[in-house]
Amino acid sequence: MIRHADLTTGRWTANVSRASPPPATDVVSKVSGVTPERRSHPDYEEIATTLYEWLLPAGAVRQRWGQLGVPRVYVETEVDALERLPWEMACPATPPRQRPALIGGLCRLTQQAGAAVPATNRRSNWPFRILIVVGCTEADEAGLGVGKEVDAIERAFHPLGRTVDVHCMRRPAHAEMMEWIARFQPHVLHFAGHGIKVAGAEQYGLRIESAGGAWTWLGDNIDNDLPRARWVPTFVFLNACRSAAEQYGAWSTHRSFLAGGAKAVLAMQADVSGNLAGDFAAALYKSLATGTSLEDAMNQARAVIPGVPRDIGWALPAMTVRERNARLFVPQPLPADESYEKCAEFEDVRLFANCREPRRDFTHWAYPCIATPGPEKNVLLVVGEQNSGKSHLLKWCMENWVIGGGRVRYIKVHDGQPKTFLSVLRQIRDGEADDRDIQTHHLHAGLPKPAFRQFNWRLNHLIRTGTFGEWIEADHAEAEITDEGQPFTALGERRPEEEIGAFFLEALRAAAGDKPLVLVFDQLEGGVGGRERLLPVDEFEQLLQRLVLPIADAPSSPVKVAIVATNAQESAFRLAPMPARYAGRVARYQLPTNISNDELTALAVEMMWFKDEEWIKDLASVLFMRPPQREAPAPLGLARLRVIRNMMRDNYENLYNAVERMR
């Protein structure tokens, strides 16, 4: 039990009086006011030993700590003055100078009730999402090494590929930032920049130098903004000066996130240098990326900061948690399937382009992280000029959907054979995989046969008798029923496509089960010049009316459809305009073609960002300035990045093989 006299007398004190301002000997005032150039001083060594005597007083408490093998220390108190103290500095006066925060680690534990956050409308917890907000000016970003900090976070999670989505917003407006938080619900919010105390008021906040006008995210706003967005990040890292500093009477920024409902908040108790902050963040996220608990990651990161007891730089990061040994996330393994590893379509886009925004949108189209108001868009239409990179972009996203646990059926409509509505349904069901070529198995294998028992029986009955018949489940004990493969002919004025489509959709839902099943239709036409049409427009319209639009109309469907089309095909196959009823139920993405050489070069650097940046810039600038090769048609937009990919693959095999497909 710490006595009142221990805190209010002696060389250093803790201000526990609400009636008087803190004296000059107050530990909190002394530490929170330190600037980077004044981090080392004999006073801090004295404060460290004082805190050690309070934290682990001589006698039973200290003996017990030693007997347990100097374990991690959790500081939990309902006394406000004790909560504010920089316990991380605690260090004994005599050898062995074992500092609890550097051995087993030291964390704050709080039972403080967070705000009553509205029930989240989250649908998918995948991928793990990290939002980085850079608040400082562009000049400070360079001077403080914030860019290196952002890069280090991305590098830490790069080996995990698409299971982690790192997004950086530089100097956003308040509305822009809150819209992103509400839409994508990040599990981690990382702020890099400056903390600030409002002039003339006892308020702290985060300063964001937005182009539309600088603004401060005040503590009073934080714990209201997040519940209003119906989301609070699990972990908040405020890599900003004095974001955990608390003078008596003020409410620190980090406490506002805890009040808002965050489960763990890490912040700085005083001014920190940019290099120190960046190195600490890089080490922390490197540990977290392996699945390490927050406390262990914190302890490992603190150990990389150089310092001695009188230099308090290593002690400035402080973390408060609501529960012990919480793991932020567990790395998700890739599919353990040789057909996935050798999938031809995935290898085809191994190096293409980052295109982070559409990739993120397409990922959340299949795995919505929130239930958006209004009808869900179960149909995705990707449109662009011929040879502009549509299929490449979607193939990248197809692999994303597979990694997330879904199943994808990739259907090349034009395969050299005439097609009808029924033959396309059979193609979806049976697949086109070649038993001799494992590269075709992952996306082209047929769907589970038991799911199509009823559909096949009804189809056979229709072709034989002209009616669908009555299906009685008890009469069919067989595991599967084979489609007899006969074409149907009109047996009356009424066409059977509507019923066939309904029964087939029911089978697709059974095949999907509790995971997304995404049907991707590509290459509606083919042949020389890409203009040969083997699926008549009226047959495609039956597919659209009987399968695609009913899927679009479903409130929440495990079956989704993506269609790749040129601008001309969108019109020819009557994909546009959509009937008014479905206009808001189809997600449409127009692939850009007017992309400058500089923008393409930036994308080339981004897609191979962990290689020599200047080398890639030089290579890209040479290749993009060349006259186009004789291709019919010449590549447009993102497709022009293939020249970089092809050059890497054909002439720099070692570099090409070293670039991970996951990026």
C-alpha positions in Angstrom: 0.0 0.0 0.0 1.5 3.3 -1.1 1.1 5.9 1.6 0.1 9.5 1.0 3.4 10.7 2.5 5.4 8.7 0.1 4.0 10.7 -2.8 4.0 14.2 -1.4 7.3 14.5 0.4 10.9 14.0 -0.7 13.0 15.1 -3.7 10.3 14.0 -6.2 6.5 13.9 -5.6 3.3 12.9 -7.2 0.6 15.6 -7.0 -2.4 14.0 -5.5 -4.2 17.1 -4.4 -7.0 18.3 -6.5 -7.0 21.7 -4.7 -3.5 22.8 -5.6 -1.5 23.0 -8.8 1.4 20.6 -9.1 4.6 21.7 -7.4 8.0 22.0 -9.1 8.9 18.6 -7.7 6.0 16.9 -9.5 7.2 13.9 -11.5 4.5 14.1 -14.2 5.2 17.8 -14.9 8.9 17.2 -15.1 8.8 14.2 -17.5 6.0 15.4 -19.8 7.7 18.7 -20.4 11.0 17.1 -21.6 12.1 17.8 -25.1 14.4 15.4 -27.1 17.6 17.4 -26.5 16.9 17.3 -22.7 16.1 13.6 -22.4 19.4 12.9 -20.5 19.8 14.5 -17.0 20.6 13.3 -13.5 17.1 14.3 -12.4 15.6 11.5 -14.5 17.8 8.9 -12.8 16.5 10.1 -9.4 12.9 10.0 -10.7 13.5 6.5 -12.0 14.7 5.2 -8.6 11.8 7.0 -6.8 9.3 5.3 -9.1 11.0 2.0 -8.5 10.6 2.4 -4.8 6.9 3.2 -5.2 6.3 0.4 -7.7 8.2 -2.4 -6.1 8.8 -1.4 -2.5 11.5 -3.2 -0.5 10.2 -6.2 1.3 7.6 -8.8 0.3 6.5 -7.2 -3.0 10.1 -6.9 -4.4 11.0 -10.3 -3.2 8.0 -11.9 -4.8 8.8 -10.2 -8.1 12.3 -11.6 -8.0 11.1 -15.1 -7.0 8.7 -15.2 -10.0 11.6 -14.6 -12.4 11.0 -10.8 -12.8 7.8 -11.2 -14.7 5.8 -8.6 -16.6 4.4 -5.9 -14.5 0.8 -4.5 -14.9 0.0 -1.2 -13.3 -3.7 -0.9 -12.5 -5.0 1.9 -10.2 -8.2 3.8 -9.7 -6.2 6.7 -8.3 -5.9 9.3 -11.1 -2.6 10.7 -9.8 -1.0 7.3 -9.9 -2.3 6.5 -13.3 -0.5 9.6 -14.7 2.9 8.7 -13.4 5.6 7.5 -16.0 6.0 4.0 -14.4 8.0 2.8 -17.4 11.0 4.8 -16.1 11.2 2.7 -12.8 14.8 1.5 -12.2 16.6 0.4 -8.9 19.3 2.6 -7.5 21.8 -0.2 -7.1 22.9 -3.1 -9.3 21.6 -5.2 -10.8 19.7 -2.3 -12.4 16.8 -4.4 -13.6 14.2 -2.2 -15.2 10.8 -3.9 -15.1 9.8 -2.2 -18.4 12.9 -3.7 -20.2 12.8 -7.2 -18.7 9.4 -8.7 -18.6 7.8 -5.5 -19.7 5.4 -3.0 -18.1 1.9 -2.1 -19.2 -1.0 -0.2 -17.8 -4.1 -2.2 -17.2 -7.4 -0.4 -17.1 -11.0 -1.5 -16.3 -12.2 1.9 -17.5 -15.5 1.4 -19.3 -15.4 2.6 -22.8 -18.3 4.5 -24.5 -21.4 2.6 -25.4 -20.4 1.9 -29.0 -23.3 1.1 -31.2 -23.4 -2.6 -32.2 -21.1 -2.9 -35.2 -22.5 -3.9 -38.5 -19.3 -5.7 -39.4 -19.6 -8.6 -41.8 -16.0 -9.7 -42.5 -12.9 -9.6 -40.4 -10.7 -10.3 -43.4 -8.3 -8.9 -44.4 -6.7 -7.4 -41.3 -6.8 -3.7 -41.8 -4.3 -1.0 -40.7 -4.9 2.7 -41.3 -1.9 5.0 -41.0 -2.7 8.7 -40.7 0.2 11.1 -41.3 -0.7 14.4 -39.8 2.4 16.5 -40.1 3.4 18.7 -43.0 5.2 17.3 -46.0 8.4 19.0 -44.8 8.1 17.5 -41.3 7.3 14.2 -42.8 10.7 14.2 -44.5 12.6 15.8 -41.7 11.1 13.4 -39.0 11.5 10.3 -41.1 7.8 9.6 -41.1 8.0 8.2 -44.7 10.5 5.6 -43.5 8.2 4.8 -40.6 5.3 4.1 -43.0 7.6 2.1 -45.3 8.7 0.0 -42.3 5.2 -0.8 -41.3 4.4 -2.0 -44.9 7.6 -4.0 -45.0 6.7 -5.7 -41.7 3.5 -7.0 -43.1 4.6 -7.7 -46.7 5.4 -11.4 -46.1 1.8 -11.8 -45.1 0.6 -10.4 -48.4 -3.1 -9.9 -48.9 -4.1 -11.1 -45.5 -3.1 -7.6 -44.3 -4.3 -4.3 -45.9 -2.1 -1.3 -45.0 -3.6 2.0 -46.1 -1.9 5.4 -45.6 -3.8 8.7 -45.6 -1.6 11.8 -45.7 -3.0 14.9 -44.1 -6.7 14.0 -44.7 -9.6 16.2 -44.0 -11.7 15.2 -41.0 -14.7 14.0 -43.0 -12.5 12.1 -45.4 -10.7 10.2 -42.6 -14.0 9.4 -40.7 -15.6 8.2 -43.9 -12.7 5.8 -44.4 -12.9 4.5 -40.8 -16.6 4.0 -41.1 -16.4 2.2 -44.5 -13.4 -0.1 -43.9 -13.3 -0.4 -40.1 -9.5 -0.6 -39.5 -8.4 -2.9 -36.7 -5.4 -0.7 -36.2 -5.2 3.1 -36.3 -1.6 4.4 -36.4 -1.0 8.2 -36.2 2.3 9.7 -37.1 2.8 13.4 -36.6 2.4 16.0 -33.8 0.4 16.0 -30.6 -0.7 19.4 -29.5 -2.1 21.2 -26.5 -4.8 23.7 -27.3 -3.7 27.2 -26.5 -5.6 28.6 -23.5 -7.5 25.3 -22.8 -6.8 22.1 -20.9 -7.2 20.0 -24.0 -4.9 17.8 -26.0 -5.3 16.5 -29.6 -3.6 15.3 -32.8 -2.7 18.0 -35.3 -3.5 17.3 -39.0 -2.2 19.7 -41.6 -4.9 19.1 -44.2 -4.7 20.9 -47.6 -8.1 22.3 -47.0 -7.1 23.8 -43.6 -5.2 22.4 -40.6 -7.4 20.9 -37.9 -6.9 19.2 -34.5 -8.6 15.9 -33.6 -9.3 16.8 -30.0 -9.8 14.3 -27.2 -13.3 15.6 -26.7 -14.1 14.7 -30.3 -12.3 11.4 -30.5 -14.5 9.6 -28.0 -17.6 10.8 -29.9 -16.4 10.5 -33.5 -15.5 6.8 -33.3 -18.8 5.6 -31.8 -20.6 7.8 -34.3 -18.7 6.0 -37.1 -19.9 2.7 -35.5 -16.4 1.5 -35.2 -13.5 1.7 -32.8 -10.1 0.2 -33.7 -8.8 -2.6 -31.5 -5.3 -1.0 -31.2 -4.4 2.6 -31.5 -0.7 3.7 -31.8 -0.2 7.5 -31.4 3.4 8.0 -32.5 3.1 11.7 -31.6 4.8 13.8 -29.0 3.0 14.1 -25.7 0.0 12.0 -26.9 0.1 10.2 -23.5 1.3 13.2 -21.5 -1.1 14.3 -18.8 -0.9 17.5 -16.7 -3.3 17.7 -13.8 -6.7 18.7 -15.0 -6.2 17.7 -18.7 -7.5 14.7 -20.5 -4.7 13.1 -22.6 -5.3 12.1 -26.2 -4.7 8.4 -25.5 -7.3 8.3 -22.8 -9.9 9.6 -25.3 -9.4 6.5 -27.5 -9.8 4.3 -24.4 -13.0 6.2 -23.5 -14.1 5.7 -27.1 -13.7 1.9 -26.7 -10.3 0.9 -28.0 -8.9 -2.2 -26.4 -5.2 -1.0 -26.4 -3.6 2.3 -26.9 0.1 3.1 -27.2 1.2 6.7 -27.0 4.2 8.9 -26.0 4.6 10.6 -22.6 6.8 13.5 -23.9 8.5 14.8 -27.0 10.3 12.1 -28.9 12.8 12.4 -31.8 11.6 11.3 -35.2 14.3 8.6 -35.6 13.5 7.1 -32.2 9.8 7.0 -32.9 10.3 5.4 -36.3 12.7 2.8 -35.1 10.4 1.9 -32.2 7.3 1.6 -34.5 9.2 -0.5 -37.0 10.3 -3.0 -34.3 6.8 -3.1 -32.8 5.0 -4.0 -36.0 7.7 -6.4 -37.0 6.9 -8.4 -33.9 3.1 -8.0 -34.3 3.4 -9.4 -37.8 4.5 -12.7 -36.4 1.4 -13.0 -34.2 3.2 -11.8 -31.1 1.0 -10.4 -28.3 0.8 -6.7 -27.9 2.7 -6.7 -24.6 5.6 -8.9 -26.0 5.8 -6.7 -29.1 5.9 -3.6 -27.0 8.7 -5.1 -24.8 10.8 -6.1 -27.8 10.4 -2.8 -29.5 11.4 -0.9 -26.3 14.6 -2.9 -26.2 15.8 -1.4 -29.5 15.8 2.1 -28.1 19.3 2.9 -26.8 19.6 4.6 -23.5 20.8 4.4 -19.9 18.7 5.0 -16.7 19.2 8.8 -16.9 18.3 8.9 -20.6 14.5 8.4 -20.6 13.9 8.0 -24.4 13.3 4.2 -24.0 10.7 4.8 -21.4 8.5 7.4 -23.2 6.2 4.9 -25.1 3.4 3.8 -22.8 0.7 1.3 -23.5 -2.6 0.8 -21.8 -4.6 -2.4 -22.3 -8.0 -3.7 -21.3 -6.9 -7.4 -21.2 -3.7 -9.2 -20.8 -1.7 -10.9 -23.5 -4.1 -10.0 -26.3 -3.0 -11.0 -29.8 -3.8 -8.4 -32.3 -4.2 -11.0 -35.1 -3.0 -14.5 -36.1 -1.2 -14.7 -39.5 -3.4 -16.5 -41.9 -1.8 -19.3 -43.9 -2.2 -19.5 -47.6 -4.2 -22.4 -49.1 -2.2 -25.6 -48.8 -3.1 -26.7 -52.2 -0.7 -27.5 -55.1 -3.3 -26.4 -57.6 -3.4 -23.0 -55.9 0.4 -22.7 -56.0 0.6 -23.5 -59.7 -2.6 -21.7 -60.9 -1.9 -20.3 -64.3 -4.1 -17.2 -63.9 -2.5 -16.3 -60.6 1.0 -16.6 -62.0 0.0 -14.5 -65.0 -0.5 -11.5 -62.7 2.4 -12.1 -60.4 3.8 -8.8 -61.4 1.2 -6.4 -62.6 0.2 -3.3 -60.6 -0.8 -2.5 -57.1 -3.9 -0.5 -57.9 -4.7 -0.5 -54.3 -8.0 1.4 -54.4 -9.9 -0.9 -56.8 -8.2 -4.0 -55.2 -9.6 -2.9 -51.9 -13.0 -2.2 -53.3 -13.1 -5.6 -55.1 -12.0 -7.4 -52.0 -14.8 -5.8 -49.9 -17.2 -6.5 -52.7 -16.7 -10.2 -52.0 -16.1 -9.8 -48.3 -18.1 -6.8 -47.1 -16.6 -5.5 -43.8 -19.9 -3.8 -43.1 -23.5 -4.3 -44.1 -24.0 -1.2 -46.2 -27.4 0.5 -46.2 -29.6 -0.6 -49.1 -29.2 -3.6 -51.3 -25.9 -5.5 -51.4 -24.2 -5.4 -54.7 -23.6 -9.1 -55.5 -22.7 -8.3 -59.2 -19.5 -6.6 -60.3 -19.0 -5.3 -63.8 -15.4 -4.4 -64.8 -15.4 -2.4 -68.0 -12.6 -0.9 -70.1 -11.0 -0.7 -73.5 -9.7 -3.8 -75.1 -6.3 -4.8 -73.8 -6.3 -2.3 -71.0 -5.7 -4.7 -68.1 -9.2 -5.6 -67.0 -8.6 -9.3 -66.7 -5.2 -8.8 -65.1 -6.7 -6.7 -62.4 -9.5 -9.1 -61.8 -7.2 -12.1 -61.7 -5.3 -10.4 -58.9 -8.6 -10.0 -57.0 -9.6 -13.5 -57.8 -6.6 -14.7 -55.8 -7.5 -12.4 -53.0 -11.0 -13.9 -52.8 -9.4 -17.4 -52.7 -7.0 -16.5 -49.9 -10.0 -15.1 -48.0 -11.6 -18.6 -48.1 -14.0 -18.2 -51.0 -14.2 -20.4 -54.1 -13.8 -18.9 -57.6 -15.0 -20.3 -60.9 -13.3 -18.6 -63.8 -15.3 -19.0 -67.0 -13.9 -18.1 -70.3 -17.1 -17.7 -72.3 -15.3 -17.8 -75.7 -13.4 -21.1 -75.9 -13.9 -21.8 -79.6 -17.2 -23.6 -79.3 -20.7 -22.3 -80.0 -22.6 -21.6 -76.8 -26.2 -21.4 -75.5 -27.7 -20.5 -72.2 -27.8 -24.1 -71.1 -24.2 -24.9 -72.3 -22.9 -22.0 -70.2 -24.7 -23.4 -67.1 -23.2 -26.8 -67.8 -19.8 -25.2 -68.2 -20.1 -23.4 -64.8 -21.1 -26.7 -63.2 -18.6 -29.1 -64.9 -15.6 -26.9 -65.3 -12.9 -27.0 -68.0 -10.0 -28.4 -65.9 -7.5 -30.6 -67.7 -6.5 -33.7 -65.6 -3.1 -33.6 -67.2 -2.4 -29.9 -66.3 -2.5 -28.9 -62.7 -2.3 -25.3 -63.6 -6.0 -25.5 -64.7 -7.4 -27.2 -61.6 -7.9 -24.4 -59.1 -10.1 -22.0 -61.1 -11.5 -24.4 -63.7 -12.5 -27.5 -61.7 -16.2 -28.3 -61.6 -18.4 -27.5 -58.6 -19.4 -30.2 -56.1 -21.6 -32.7 -57.8 -23.9 -33.5 -54.9 -25.1 -29.9 -55.0 -26.6 -30.4 -58.5 -28.5 -33.7 -57.8 -32.0 -32.0 -58.0 -31.0 -29.7 -60.8 -29.8 -32.6 -63.0 -32.8 -34.7 -62.3 -35.2 -31.9 -63.2 -33.2 -31.0 -66.3 -33.2 -34.7 -67.5 -37.0 -34.9 -66.8 -37.7 -31.7 -68.7 -35.8 -32.9 -71.8 -37.5 -36.3 -71.7 -41.0 -35.2 -70.9 -41.3 -31.5 -71.4 -42.0 -30.9 -67.6 -39.8 -30.5 -64.6 -41.6 -33.1 -62.6 -41.9 -33.3 -58.8 -38.7 -33.9 -56.9 -39.1 -36.0 -53.8 -35.9 -36.1 -51.8 -36.7 -39.4 -50.1 -36.8 -41.1 -53.5 -33.2 -40.2 -54.3 -30.6 -41.9 -52.0 -27.8 -41.6 -54.6 -24.9 -39.2 -53.8 -25.1 -37.7 -57.3 -27.3 -37.7 -60.4 -25.7 -37.4 -63.8 -26.9 -34.9 -66.4 -27.7 -36.9 -69.5 -26.3 -34.0 -71.5 -29.1 -33.7 -74.1 -30.1 -30.4 -75.6 -33.6 -29.1 -74.9 -35.9 -28.0 -77.6 -39.0 -25.8 -77.2 -42.0 -28.0 -76.4 -44.5 -25.2 -76.3 -44.8 -21.4 -76.3 -43.3 -21.0 -72.9 -39.5 -21.1 -72.7 -38.1 -23.0 -69.8 -35.1 -20.8 -69.0 -36.7 -19.1 -66.1 -37.3 -22.3 -64.2 -33.9 -23.8 -65.2 -32.2 -20.6 -64.0 -34.0 -20.8 -60.6 -33.1 -24.4 -60.1 -29.5 -23.8 -61.1 -29.2 -20.9 -58.7 -30.5 -23.1 -55.9 -27.8 -25.6 -56.7 -25.2 -22.8 -56.7 -26.2 -21.7 -53.3 -25.9 -25.3 -52.1 -22.4 -25.5 -53.7 -21.4 -22.3 -51.9 -22.4 -23.3 -48.4 -21.2 -20.8 -45.9 -18.4 -19.2 -48.0 -18.6 -16.9 -51.0 -18.8 -18.6 -54.5 -17.7 -16.1 -57.1 -18.4 -16.8 -60.8 -16.1 -14.7 -63.1 -17.2 -14.4 -66.7 -14.3 -13.3 -69.0 -13.6 -13.1 -72.8 -17.2 -12.8 -74.0 -15.8 -12.7 -77.5 -12.5 -13.9 -79.0 -10.8 -15.0 -82.2 -8.8 -12.7 -84.4 -9.1 -9.1 -83.2 -11.3 -10.3 -80.3 -14.6 -9.8 -82.3 -15.7 -13.4 -82.8 -19.0 -14.0 -81.0 -20.0 -17.7 -80.3 -22.5 -16.9 -77.6 -25.4 -15.1 -79.3 -26.6 -12.0 -77.6 -30.1 -13.4 -77.0 -28.6 -16.4 -75.2 -26.4 -14.2 -73.1 -29.5 -12.1 -72.3 -31.1 -15.3 -70.9 -28.0 -15.8 -68.7 -28.3 -12.2 -67.6 -32.0 -12.3 -66.9 -32.2 -15.8 -65.4 -29.0 -16.0 -63.4 -27.1 -12.7 -63.0 -30.0 -10.4 -62.2 -31.6 -12.8 -59.7 -28.3 -12.9 -57.9 -28.1 -9.1 -58.0 -31.6 -9.0 -56.5 -30.9 -11.3 -53.5 -30.6 -9.3 -50.3 -27.5 -11.3 -49.2 -26.2 -14.0 -51.5 -23.3 -16.4 -51.0 -23.1 -16.5 -54.8 -21.6 -13.5 -56.6 -20.9 -12.7 -60.2 -18.2 -10.7 -61.8 -18.2 -9.9 -65.5 -15.3 -8.5 -67.6 -16.4 -6.6 -70.7 -15.0 -4.1 -73.1 -16.9 -0.8 -73.5 -18.3 -2.1 -76.8 -19.4 -5.4 -75.2 -21.1 -3.7 -72.4 -23.5 -2.2 -74.9 -23.7 -5.1 -77.4 -24.5 -7.7 -74.7 -27.0 -5.3 -73.0 -25.1 -5.0 -69.8 -25.9 -1.3 -70.0 -28.1 0.4 -69.3 -29.3 -2.0 -66.5 -33.0 -2.1 -65.9 -34.0 0.6 -63.4 -34.8 -2.0 -60.8 -31.2 -3.3 -60.8 -29.2 -0.1 -61.5 -28.2 0.3 -57.9 -27.4 -3.4 -57.4 -24.5 -3.7 -59.7 -21.0 -2.4 -58.8 -19.4 -1.0 -61.9 -15.7 -0.2 -62.3 -14.4 1.6 -65.3 -10.7 0.9 -65.9 -8.8 4.1 -66.7 -6.8 4.3 -69.9 -5.4 7.8 -69.9 -2.5 7.1 -67.5 0.6 9.1 -68.0 4.1 7.6 -68.2 5.0 9.2 -64.9 2.0 7.5 -63.2 2.8 4.2 -64.8 6.4 4.5 -63.6 5.1 5.2 -60.0 3.0 2.1 -60.2 5.9 0.0 -61.5 7.9 1.2 -58.5 5.0 0.4 -56.2 4.5 -3.1 -57.4 8.2 -3.8 -56.9 8.8 -1.3 -54.2 11.1 -3.5 -52.2 13.6 -3.6 -55.0 16.0 -0.8 -56.1 13.6 2.1 -56.8 15.9 4.1 -59.0 16.7 1.1 -61.1 13.0 0.4 -61.7 12.4 4.1 -62.5 15.2 4.1 -65.1 13.9 0.8 -66.7 10.3 2.1 -66.7 11.2 5.4 -68.3 13.1 3.7 -71.1 10.4 1.2 -71.8 7.5 3.6 -71.6 9.1 6.0 -74.0 9.6 3.3 -76.7 7.2 3.2 -79.6 4.6 0.5 -79.1 5.4 -2.9 -80.4 3.3 -4.4 -83.1 0.4 -5.7 -81.1 -3.2 -5.9 -82.1 -4.4 -3.9 -80.3 -1.6 -2.0 -78.6 -1.8 -2.2 -74.8 -3.5 0.7 -73.0 -3.6 2.0 -69.5 -2.5 -0.5 -66.8 -1.8 -3.2 -69.5 1.3 -1.2 -70.4 2.8 -2.4 -67.2 3.2 -5.8 -68.8 6.3 -4.5 -70.6 8.0 -4.1 -67.2 6.8 -7.6 -66.1 8.0 -9.1 -69.4 11.3 -7.4 -69.2 11.9 -8.6 -65.6 10.8 -12.2 -66.4 12.7 -12.5 -69.7 16.0 -10.6 -68.8 16.3 -10.5 -65.0 15.1 -13.9 -64.0 16.7 -13.8 -60.6 15.0 -10.5 -59.7 11.7 -11.7 -61.1 11.8 -14.9 -59.0 12.7 -12.9 -55.9 9.5 -10.8 -56.1 6.8 -12.4 -54.1 3.5 -12.9 -56.0 1.5 -12.0 -52.8 2.2 -8.3 -53.2 
